[in-house]
Amino acid sequence: MGLQQDGDDMARSGLTKSQVREARDRLLAEGRHPSVDAVRHALGDSGSKSTIHKHLKELRGEDGDGDGASGIRREDTGRALHALVDALADRLHADFDERVRLLRAAHDEALRARDRELAALQSTVATLTARVKQLETEAQFGADDAPLRHWQDSPGGPRGFGHFDNSLLNSRSFVADSSPFDLIRAAARS
């Protein structure tokens, strides 16, 4: 009955040794171990595990020229290791390339941010420099000369707060003097 059952499984699944060989060879080419489950999955989850196991055992015997599984296992292991190392190397290179791309993007963004900040600072410096020049010019020549005339000691002379000695003398005698010093003093009194 055991033979009858195996024959029925083969008849039901229609699985041949050549189909198992093709699936096994595909798995080996992909660098994967051709286990019973892997071969069954490669066959579209068809065939019984016992039939696949039987065919794999026969194929190992044929490939090893009677040596059994030791010759094919060593070869399978070598192929699987090479495929694994190649896949790992590809993954490492892809990860490295992605990290380098991300680092470059972050670096470029940091440079753009620094350039924007530098441009803003240069604009601020230019604005402040222009304002300082404007204030120096106003102080030297006066933007509106009328309010500054009373600061002059004499026409064309240095600008200042007027004559302090006269302002002090006039402060007690209520003589009107319109120097900035008098204006400050008058504001302080009120």
C-alpha positions, 0 to 999 in steps of 0.5 A, a space after each residue: 500500500 505504501 507504494 500504491 500511495 506514493 504512486 497515487 500522490 505522483 499521479 495526483 500531482 503529476 510531479 516529475 523528477 525533471 520538474 523538481 530538478 528545474 525548481 531545484 536548479 532555479 533555487 540554486 541559481 538564486 543562491 537559495 537552499 533547495 529544501 523540500 519546502 522551498 522546492 514545493 513553493 517554487 513549484 507553486 505549492 504543488 506536489 507532496 513533500 514526500 515525493 519532492 523529498 524522494 526526487 531530491 534524494 535521487 537527484 543528489 545521488 545522480 549529481 554526486 555520482 553515487 557519492 551521496 549528498 556531500 558533494 552537492 551540499 558543498 557546492 550548494 553551500 558555496 553557491 548559497 554563500 556567494 549569492 548571500 555575499 553578493 546580495 549583502 554587498 548590493 544591499 550595503 552599497 545601496 544603503 551607502 549610496 542612500 546615506 551619502 545622498 541624504 547627507 549631501 542633501 542635508 549639507 546642501 540645505 545647511 549651505 543654503 540656510 547659511 547663505 540666506 542668513 549671510 545675505 540677511 546679515 549683509 543686508 542689515 549691515 548695509 542698511 545700518 551703514 547707510 543710516 550711520 552715514 545719513 546721521 553723520 551727514 545730518 550732524 555735519 550739515 544738518 538735514 533741516 538747518 533751522 533747528 540746528 542754527 542755534 547750536 552754532 557758536 558762530 556761522 560756519 563754526 563748530 556745532 554744539 550747545 551754545 555758550 554755556 557761560 551765557 546760558 548760566 548767566 541768563 538762567 537767573 536773569 530770565 533772558 531768553 536764550 534758545 539754545 538746546 541747553 536752555 530748552 532742556 533746563 526749561 523743560 526740567 523746571 516745568 
